[in-house]
Amino acid sequence: MALNVLYAGRPARWPEFQPPLEAEFAKAGLDVHLATDFAPETVDYIVFSPTGPVSDFTPFTRAKAVLSLWAGVEKVVGNETLTQPLCRMVDDGLTLGMTEWVTGHVLRHHLDIDKDVTRTAGNWNAEIPPLAPERPVTILGLGELGRAAAAPLIGLGFPVTGWSRSPKSVPDLTCLHGEDGLKDALKTAEILVLLLPNTPATENILNADTMGLLPRGAVVINPGRGPLINDEDLLAALDAGQIGHATLDVFRVEPLPQEHPFWHHPKVTVTPHIAADTRPSTSAKVIAENVRRSEAGEPLLHLVDRQLGY
């Protein structure tokens, strides 16, 4: 009997996701009926995003797993109707997109490229930037994306420190953890990249106190989660010169309201949540593999720990 897989992602993206999902299910040898509308009690798997039509999982009594198209699950992990296993999205396209975005903006700030982009005629003031080994970078968050973002920076010669809540070991990366480790990680960070999940333990992790530990003029790059930063404290640190620039891809409210000070601050770069997007061609492989695993009685990939929230 065919498995009923409900696409409950953003409706506008159904035409993008349908062909690769169907192709990957076929490659995996799965007999799947993929659609956007089923009687809830007949659904075997839910391909989900918070921008889709499903918010109450109670009627899906037969569903074996909810397979998220998003890397972040903070918008669904606390849903009391969600009793099915929840898997977050970790796929090569999303990871590569994040790696490229982080590398590009680290190099942009390291080389002070903005100065040349805005250089006026006749300004021949030549300031030679330091080499990568002279520019310490810290990444907060050593999950899949944090580790991937660190690799090319290490390859370029940046001294990279990574911080996580619990101990981690990553080749060629200085790994710190815990409260004391966070302080040490911030003290050397001329460029700080935030790639933590949004949990009660990480909300406002970058605030007046922690920003005060950074070297004066440090750059903050946040492609992780908006609530990691206390917005008011960041604006104050920018105005005081403690933070030299902030490049922000994620925000507490999205789209970022037009009246928000970030849009108008000369030391803030806003990008519209583009650092890492779920690509249909690569994410479909992960979805199909998890359905295959579930049907074979194998452990699911990227299963969310409800207690930790990621």
Buried (B, 14 or more C-beta within 10 A) or exposed (E): EEBBBBBBBBEEBBEBBBEBBBBBBEEBEBEBBBEBEBEBEEBBBBBBBBBBEBEEBEEBEBBBBBBBBBBBBBBBBEBEEBEBBBBBBBBBBBBBBBBBBBBEBBBBBBBEBEEEEEEEEEEEEEEEBEEBEEBBBBBBBBBBBBBBBBBBBBEBEBBBBBBBBEEBEBEEBBBBBEEEBBBBBBEBBBBBBBBBBBBEEBBBBBBBEBBEBBBEEBBBBBBBBBBBBBBEBBBBBBEEEBBBBBBBBBBBEEEBEEEBEBEEBEBBBBEEBEBBBBBBBBBBBBBBBBBBBBBEEEEBBBEBEEEEBB
